[in-house]
Amino acid sequence: YQRRVREFRQKKNLLLQLPAKRMSQQEAGFPRPKKFKLRVGQFNVCNLVKEDTKYYGNSKYTANEVKSKVKWIAGQLAKMECHLVGFEEIFHPEVLQEALNQSGCYEKTKCELVSFADGSHPSVALASSFPVIEKETIRNFPAESVPIVEGVELPLRSFQRPVLRAVVHLPNGVHLTVFVLHLKSKRPVVDAEERQDQKKQAVGYAASLILRATEAAAFRCIYINELNKHPDRPVVVLGDLNDVVHVVTTEILSGTPPWKKLPRPQREEIWRPYCIQQTNSKFVYRTET
């Protein structure tokens, strides 16, 4: 017994004398990016339209209303001080560009505005303080995302408001994929003359939910395809999901958390690759980079 105690102490002393140095990523051949704090935000600007331009029927803003709205948006952006901001309900990107210029927080760096809005309908946009090396708009659903109910495919094939995808080159050399989306609102899908009909209204709410859930499933497929194509690239998802965090449509998009009583290795296998981290109603893909 005493001999074993002496051997144990000798091994313990030997271990204490060894340098507690862990092989770095550089030594292993994988360069580690410099630490970088990224600030992101999202902003629904509620129908940003040029002055005296009709939208949604006969609605329009006067010159003073547009000026006041641009000033207010600029003030909010100055408080946010974000490197990346996703916007929703953009009709005319030039009005948003004026708000960015007035904010004062993008004077030292060139702010790149990515938008495919043409004034005919509300769209999403992305303001980036860093170079955007790829950009595209995604309108159609992936083929594998079309729901099938009792052997019949639902006739839904595209987003009502196309998704924006951009790849941003960060100062530390990392490429970041950013999605900006705006899912279907909770407004019932019903004709104006039937809005007071309680039965029609109930069916309209159900139709709205189906549209939003289908869009969430379609984006979920787009998101997983992005991770499979670029497994080492971090992803940020910004946008207005038109619902709260703990509802079915949001969990469809972000991924259902694994059962808490599963062994940790199994939970990590489910959670790490494809689930979106939920933090204060923001959704960010957690990466090891």
C-alpha positions, 0 to 999 in steps of 0.5 A: 500500500505504501509503495502504491502511495509513493508511486501515485505521489511521484506521478502526481509531481511529474504531472505538476511539473509538466507545462500546462500548455494546450496546442493552439489552433495556429500550431495545429495548422488552423489559423484562429481569427482575431477576436471581434465584437460584432453588433447586429440589430433589426428594424421594422421601419413600418412602410418607408415610402417617398413623399406623395407616393401611394402605398396600400391603396390611397395611403401616402406621406407628406414631405414633412411626415417623411422628413420626421420619420427619417429623422426619427429612424436616424436617431434610433440607428445612432442609439443602436450603433450596430455594424449590421442592421436588417430592415423590413417594410422598405419601399424606397431604399433611397429614403433609408439611405438618407436616414443612414446618412443622418444617423452619424454612426456611419461617417467613419466607415462606408455603409453599404446598403443592400436592397432589391426594393423597387417601390411596388411592395415592401421589401427587406434590406441590410445595412453593413459597415463592412464589405458585402461580397455576395448578395441575392434575393430568394423568392421561391421555396426549396422543392423539399419544403413544400408541405404535403397533407394527405398526399396533396401538396399545398399550392404554396411556392414562394415567399410573399416578401423575398428573403435577402441573403448576403455574405459580409467580409468582417475585419478579422477575415471571417466571412459571415452569411446574413439572412434578412426575412419578414414572415407573413403577418397575423392579419387574416387573409380575408376580403375587405367586405367580409372582415366583419364576418366572424366565421370568415375572419377565423378562417382568414387567421388560419390561412395566415398561420398556414402561410407563415408556417410554410414560409418558416419551414421553407426558410428552415430548409434554406438555412440548413442548406447554407450550413451544409454548403458552408459548414465553417461559416457563421450565420446571422438571421435577422428579421420580423417573424411576426410572432413571439419566441415560444410558438410553433412557427418560430420553433419551425424556423429556429429548430426544436430544442432536444429533449432535456433528459437526453444524454448530453452528447446526443443533445449536442449532436442535435443542437449544435449543427442546425439549431439557431440560438434564441436570445431576447427574440434574436436568432443567431447561429452559434459557431465555434469560430 
